[in-house]
């Protein structure tokens, strides 16, 4: 067999292996970075490739944002506001959930995340806080029920727990650029 035939066979084999290996490596990286959000995105889109493109676009968009840590004074002020919101839950659970949602958005805005459209907010925050974005979705769903007067007290309590998880991560997140959840801030709980 001629040497050029062997070279062509080897090159074709390498290209085939690369065509299979590169997407598999990319998929593993996305699964590791986004955790449960990866599966949620795949399920909601119904198309793994489209979901993976979406997650890659989120990562790219995140690189364009200037996410910054809170300064210590702001951090403590937000932690105090959270404690007040939690205390208000006993007498006015629906209002406390609404305040919790507002507080999360304010922290997001001050950290540099664009706010306004919930789905985009969740997409943006998922890059740095993939481990808790599921909590954000759950809290938001219950908040929507509450706005229609359809949430039970137990659901409102669950929403507060979900918001607290994200709030603590955002408060303590510092410069989250790895996509790994930060440690939780005990003063925010």
N, C-alpha and C positions, 0 to 999 in steps of 0.2 A: 504494500500500500504506500502511496506517495506521501511524503512528509506533509505536504500542504493539506491533504485530506485529513490527516491526524490533527493538524492544527485547527482546521475548521470544526472538526468534531469536538475538540476540547473547548474551543471558543463558544460553540453553541451550547455545550453542556454547562459551562460557567454562566452563560446568560440565562439559561433555564433555571439553574439553581438560584441565581440572584433574583430572578423574577418571582420566585416562590419565597425566598428567605427575607427579602426586604419588607414586603407587606406584613409578613408574620412578625418581624421584629418591631415594626411600627405599631402594629396592633398591641403587642405586649407592652410597649412603652405607654401607649394611651391607656390601656387597662390599669397599669400601675399608677399612672399620674392621676387619673380621674376616678379610680375605684368604682363605687356603685353608680356614679354618674355616667360612666361609660355604658353600662348595661341599660340604664334608664334612657339614655339617648338613643341607643340601638333600638330598644323596644318602641320608643315613641316615633322614630322615623320609619321603622319597618325595613330599613335597608342599611346593612352594616357599613358599606362603603360611604354612603351619604352621611351616616352618623360619624364616621371617622373623619371625613372631610370637615364636618361641623366642629368637631373637637379640635382639629388642627387650626381651623379658622379662629376659634376662641383663643387658642394659645397665641396665635399671631396678633390678634386684637389686643390681648393682654400686654404684649410686649410694647405696644404703642401707648399704653396708659402709664401715667406716673403715680404709682401707688406708693404711699408713704406711711410711716408709722405715726401714731398720734403722739403729740407731745405729752409729757407726764401730767400737766395741769388739765388738759382736755380729757385725757384718759380717766383721771380721777373724777372729773365732773360728770362724765358719762356713766361711770360706775355708780356714782351717787344717784343719778337720775334713774338708773336701772333699779336700784334698791327701792326707790320711791314708787316706781311703777309696779314692782312686785308686791309691795305693801298695799297698793291701791286695789290689787286683784281681789282681795277679800270682800270689799264692799261693792266694787264695780268691775267684774271680770271682763265684760265686753270692751269697756273703755280702756282697761289695762292692756288688753291684747292690741287694740288700736294704737295705744301709746308705744307698745313694744315694737310694732311694725315701723312706726315713725322714727323711733330711736335707732333701730337698725339702719334705716335709710340715711339718717343723719350721720351716723358713724361711717357708713359706706362713702357718703359724699365727702366727708372730711378726709378720709383716707385716699380719695382720688378715684373711686369707682363712679362711673356715670350712673345716675338714678333717674327714675321716671317710668320706664317700662319694666314691669316685673320680670318678664321672660328674659330680657336683655341683661337685667341686673343679675339674675340667677346664672346666666351663661357667663357673665364676666367674673363673678365671684367663684364660680366653679373651678376656674383655673388654679387659683391660689388656695381655695378651701374646699376641695372636692369631697373631703370626708364629711362635711356638714351641709353641703348644698341640698341634700335630701331633706334635712331638717327645715331648711328655708322653704322648700316646696310644700312640705306638710303644714308648716305654720301659715303660709300664705293661703292654702286651700281652706283651712279652718277660719282664717280671717275673713275670707270671702263669704263663708257660711254665716259668720257673725254679722257681717254687714247687711245680710238679708234677714237677720233675726232668727236663723235656723240652727245655731250652734248651741249644744248643751254646755253646761258648766264644766263637765269633764273634758269635752273637746276644747274648750277655752283654756283649761289648765294644761292640756297637751300642747296647745299652741304656744303658751308661755314657755314651756320646757323647750320646745323646738327653737323659739326665738332666742332663748337664753343661750343655747348651745352655739348658735351662729354669732350672737352678740359677743360672747366670751372670746370666741376665736378672732373676731374682727378687732376687738379691743386689745387683745394681746398679740395679734398677728405680726406686729413689727413689719419688716420688709419681707413679706411672704412672696418668694419668687420660685420656690421649689415645687409648689403644688402639694406639698405635704402639710397636713394640718398642724398648726402650732399648739403649744401647750395651752391649757385653759387657765384663765385668770380667776382665781378663787374669789376675788372681791366682786366679781360680776355675777356670782351665782347666789 
